[in-house]
Amino acid sequence: MTVLLVLASIVDVLLAALLIGVSGFIFGGGPEGSHGELSGVAMWGLGLFACIAAPILGFVLRSYGRPGIGALIAWLPPIGALLLTFGVFDPAY
């Protein structure tokens, strides 16, 4: 389970880097900008926070003897991103 947790952490960091890198093209103001609508920027920031906090929580749960639940929580942001990408979940509705 530790290997899954480490892989999830790597994917979460890459997803967070992608969110930071393309934020300016979504909200305006160039790369790494967030000059858009407040609610959109807040949701974007919440997603970024989830990408950072999920692996931390996963490692904390691993230290408490719950590596399976920790790995599952660490994989939640990438799974959510895939669901949004493939249109399974559309937040516009």
Secondary structure, 3 states (H helix, E strand, C coil): CHHHHHHHHHHHHHHHHHHHHHHHHHHCCCCCCCCCCHHHHHHHHHHHHHHHHHHHHHHHHHHCCCHHHHHHHHCHHHHHHHHHHCCCCCCCC
